[in-house]
């Protein structure tokens, strides 16, 4: 299996950056579009456990739209073959000393790259 194929890493990096922009601007439509629209998708957040696209969409719709800006730290994106990749990053929020961590599993679907699993947590 080929890993870190430059063209694939570039595609996933673009999708990751699109996600990040949507996240900090609260572009709910784009966030919803970038997750796999399936009952098997999941996101474990800092304060929530979401199973299925409908739970994710409901969370996004009710999430506060203020205080979303953040600064990314080390971001690593790796591909495994042409249709599977992982993205991991650290982040901080203004006025907070703790470090956040985010991981995403991306899969190439017929409609494009989609997150099939995600996790966000904080280090105290």
Buried (B, 14 or more C-beta within 10 A) or exposed (E): EEEEBEEBBEBBBEBBBBBBEBBEEBBBEBBBBBBBBEEEBBBBBEEEEBEBBEBBBEBBEEEEEEEEEBEBEEBEBBBBEEEBBBBBBBBBBEEEEEBBBBBBBBEBEEEEBBBBBBBBEEEE
